[in-house]
Amino acid sequence: MGTDLKISTRSTLERYSDALLDLSHSIHAEPELAFEEHRSVEKITSLLAREGFKLDRGVADLDTAFVATFGDGELVLGLCAEYDALPEVGHACGHNVIAAASVGAALALRDIADRLGVTVKVIGTPAEEVGGGKVLMLERGVFDDISFSMMVHPAPYESCAAKSLAITDLEVHYKGKPSHAAAAPHLGINAADAVTVAQISISLLRQHLEPGQMVTGIVTNGGTVPNVIPARASAMFDVRAENLESLQRLENRIRDCFQAGALATGCTHEVEQVSPIYAELTPDPWLADAYRRAATELGRRPLSPEQEQREKIGSTDMGNVTRVLPAIHPTIAIDCGDAVNHQQEFATACASASADRALLEGALAMAWTTIATATDSQQRARLLARGGAA
């Protein structure tokens, strides 16, 4: 039965290939930032609605989140679609490919959902780059009935059990006192100096970071004009670590550095958590192995498990999903030369023939992973036992 089902999904994907590539290219051509992805959502949901999926828009009180459902099987698959872009560089993380691949997998599985005893859900998750759409949707119950989940992410290399770093985004705001920078600088309290002290403290801290810890940041407000002592200044930092426990230890030290800036200059300060905390990826081993078999059968060449342990893809809110339910977040390689994610050259590559091929093969690999899971009695029982049945 498995072979017939795989042939069916391949045939379906071939039939919808033009529509899926058009979807990917259209999303790519009109990049939208976190929580503003209205055009992208309309493009995705219009296609799914035409193909018989039941649409629930604006889920979890998020305007650009949705769930599209087909079937009523007891085993519930959640295919995550991302579609937000980055400022200036657009779809330099390939979320157009992610969205279209999840739609493709859903369409490929639609016609065999009854035979598999599966409910297929495309879960539209906004604001992955910043904002933590999946975290908010988890907290608000969108994933409560999901038995297992997956998505594929474009990258310079292919991995099946991708690793990521836990992350928290912190913005520090300093408040000082304005004064004339030449006539009366001694009467001012320089908030920009507080940012500088914090930056230097963090730079010196880097020598003593634990393995896997990382801090990067920018100044978001450094004053207005040079002849006025800046009364307000801000900086934002991405704080990352191997896991949530290490992340908490690092965050405590970074907050001490922020405090140092305030103490050294006489400013007051506040720290804002910009996005929900993203956990590290903990991919389900069985699903990752099933995906590896599918990808290899399609002629793709994923890294070995040993190599995967040395590569990290940055950070993703899919990590939070993997801590709650069995899920995978494989990466799929595209031809991007020396470029990496979040570069303009990578954005260009995400609308190339290589990205198109990755989209279709990633969709098929997810469909075949689902077939392998649903037809394996032991794995089916395992997933249903966790309480994810509809």
N, C-alpha and C positions, 0 to 999 in steps of 0.2 A: 504493500500500500504506500509506503514512503516514497518509492520511486515515482509512482503515478502522481502523487501529490506535488512532488518537486517539479515534475514536468508541467503540471497545471500552473503552478506559480510562475514558472519561467515564461510560459505562453502568455499569461495575463500581463506580465511586465512588458513583454515585447509589444503587446497591443497598446499599452498606455505609455510607451517610452516617449513619444513626442509630447504628450501632455505633461509628463513629469519634467522633461527638460525645459519646456516652456515655463513651467512653474518656477523652477530653479532660477532660470535666467531673468524672469520678471522680478522676482524678489531681489535678486542681485542688483538689478538696474535701479531699484528704488529703495535704497537702504533706509531703515528707520531705527531710531534709538530706543532704549529700554522703556517699556510701558507706552510707547507711541507707535506700535507696529500695526496700525489699523489697516493699511493697504495690504500688508503681507497676510494678515489674518483673513481678510476678505478673499484674497486669491486662494488660499488654502481651503477655507471652509466652503467656498462656492464649488470647488471641484469635488470635495467629499460629499456635499449635499446632493450634487447631480448624480453621484454614484451610489446613492442609497443609504448613506450614513446619517444617523440621527444626530443633530447638532445641538449642543448646549453651549451657548456663548456667554461670555462674561462671568465664568465660574470663579469661585473664591473671591468675589468682589473685585476682580481684576478685569478691566475692560478688554484687554487683549489676550485673555486666557480663554481656552475653549476645550471641550471634550467632544469628539466625534465617535459614535459607537455603531458597530454592526454586529449582529448575532446575539445569542443568548446562552452561550455555553457556560458551564460552571468554571472553566479555567479562563481567567481574564488577563489578556495581554495589554500592557500599556506601552505604546510607541511614542516616545517623547519627540516633539518637534520644537526646535528653537528657530527664531527668526529675527532676533534683534541684531543690530549692526553696531559698529564702533564709530565714534566721532572722527571725521576727516578721512579715514581709510576705508569706510564702508564695510563690506562683507569680507574683511580680512581674516575672519575666523571660519568662514564657510558655512554660516548658519543657513544659507539658502540651500546648500546641499543636504544639510541635516534635515530640514523640513521636508524637502521633496523625497528624500530617501524613506523617511517614516511614512509619508503618504503612499509611496510606492509599495512598501512592505504591506501596508494595510489593504491596498487594492489587490495585491497578489494573494493575500489570505482570505479576502472576502468570500470568494466563490467556494472555498473549501472549509469555511468556518464551521458549518454544521457537521461535516464529516470529522473534523478535529474535536468537536465539542468545546469550541473556543469562542469567547467574546473578544472582538478586536476593538481596541480604543486608540485613537490618535489623541494624545494629550498635548494641546498647544501651550507651551510654557514660555511666557515672555521674560525679558530682562535677565538673561543669563550673564551678560557681561558685567552688569552692575544692577543690583536690585533684588536678586535672589527669587525669581518667580517660582521656581520649584519648591523652595523652602516655604514660601507663603502658601502654596497649594497643598503641600504636605500638612502643614499646620491646620489648614482649613478643610481637610478631609477628602480632597480630590483623589488621593491615592489609596483610600481606605479599602476599596474593593479590588485593587489590582493584585493579581497573583505574582506576576513577574513583569519586568520592564526592560527596555533596551532602546538604544539609539546608536548611530554611527557618526563620527566626527572627522572631518578632513584634517590631515596633518601631513608633514613631510615623510612620515614613516607609518608602517602598518603594525598595529598591536591589537591583541584580543582581550587582554586583561590590563588595560591601561591604568597607570598610576597617576595620581594628582596630589597636590598639596592642599591642606586646609588653609583657609584664608579668612581674615577679617579686614574690613576697610575702615580706617579711623581718620577722622578729620579733626585737627586741633585748632581752636579759635582763641587767639590772644587779644586781650583788651588792655590798652595802655592809656596814654594821655597825649593829646596833640600839643604842639608848640611850634614856634618859628624855628626852622632848622639851623638858621644862622644867628638870629638876634637873641634867641633864648632857648637853645637846645637843652640847657640844664633844667628847664622847667617841664620838659616832656618825658614821657615813658614810652620807649620805642618797642612797639609790638613786633615789628619786623626783626628786631634784634633777638626777640624771644624765639622766633622761628629759626633764626640762624643758630642759636645755642642748641635748640632741639636737634637740628640737622647735624651739627657737629657731634653731639652726644651720641646720636644714632650711628653716625659713621665710625666713631671710636668703638661702639658696642659691637660692630660687625666682626671684629677680630675674635670675639668671645662667643659668637652664636653657636648653638648646637648644630650638629649635622642636619641638613635639611631645612634649617630656618633661613628666612630671607626677608629683607625689608626694602621696599622701593617707594619713592615718594616724589611729590611735586609741591611747589608753592602755589596755592590757589588765590591768595590775596597778599600782596606785599606792600600795600600802601597806594596812594593816589598820585601825589606829585613829590618831587625830591626836596622841595623847600618847606615841607610840613612833616614833622615827626609823625610817623604812622601810628595812629591810635588803635588800629585794628589790623590784624594779619592772620592768615590761616595757611595751613598746609595739610595735605592728604597723603596717607601712607597705606600701602598694601602690606599687610603683615602675614607671612606664610610660614608653614611648618609641616613636618611629615604627618602629623596627626593633631587631633583637637587638644590632646593633653599638652603636647609640646607648644602648640599655638597659644594656649593660655599662659604658659610660663613666659613666652616671648612677649605677649601683649602686656603683661605686668611690667616688664622691663622697659618697653617702649613708652608706657604711660609715665614711668619715672623720668624718662628723657624729656617728655613734654613738661613735666613738673619742673625739671631743671631750668628749662627756658623761662618759665614764669618766675622762679626764685631768683635767677641771675639778673633779671631786668626789672623786677617789681611789678610785672603784669599779673592780671588775673587770667585764668584760662578755663575753657570747657572742652571736653572731648566728645565728639559725636560718632556713633557707629553708623556708617553710611548705608551699609547693606547688611542683611542677615549673614551670620557666619556660615561659610561653606565648609563642609566636612571633606576629608580625603576620600577618594574612591576606594571602595572595598568590593570589587566585582565578585559575583557569584562564580565559583570555580567551575561548576558543571556547565553553566550557560556559556562561560568563556571558552571552554573546551569544545562545546558544540558549535559555537560560532567559528572557532579556528578550523574545525573540520569543513564547515561550509565554505569559508573563504578560500581555503586551500583547494577544495574541489573546483572552485571557480577560477583557479589559476593565480590567485593572489598569493603574495609571499610575506606573511606576517613575521615579525621578529620572534625569535625563540622566547620561551618563558624566562630564561636567564637574562636575555637582552632587555626584555620588558621591565625587569626590576631596576634597570639602570636609567630608564627613560621616564620623564615626567612631562605631563602635558599642560602644566600650569595649574589652574584651579577651576572647579566647576560645581554648580549647585546640584549636579547629578550625584555628587558624592553623598549628599544628604539622603537621596533616594536609595542609594545602595546600602545605607546603614539601616534602613527601615524594611526593605523587601529585597528579594533576589533580583538583581539587575546587573546589566553590563553596559559599558560605554567604550566600545572598541574605537580605535582610530583607523581611518582608511586613507591610504597614501594617494596623493595626487602629484603630478609632475610640476614642481614649483622651483626647479633650479636650486639656488642657494637660499631662497627665501624661506621664512618661517612664519607661523601665524602672527597676526597683528602687524604685518608689513604690507605696503601697497602692492608689492609684487605678488604676495600670496593672494590678495583680493582678486587680482587679475587672473590668477591661476584657478580660482574657484568658479570661473565661468568658462573654462577651457574644455576641450574634448576629453582630457584626462579626468577632470572633475565630473563630467557627464557620465563617463564610464564608471567612476567610483560610486556615483549616485545609484546607478542601476544595479551594480554588483553588490553594493552595500544593502540595498533594499532586498535583493534576492537572498543574500546571506542571512539577513534577519528573518526572512520568511522561512528559510530552511532550518534555522535554529529553532523557530517556533514549532515547525513540524516535528523535529527530533524530540523536542520537549513534550509536546502534547501526546505523542505516540509511545513514549517511554512510561510504562505504568508506574515505575518506582518514582521517577521524577515528577510525574503528574500528581501522585499521591503526596509527595513532599511539598509541592507548591500549594496544593489545596489544603494541606494540614495547617499551614501557617495562618489560615483564616482569611485568605484573599479571595475566596469564592464569592460569586455574585449572589 
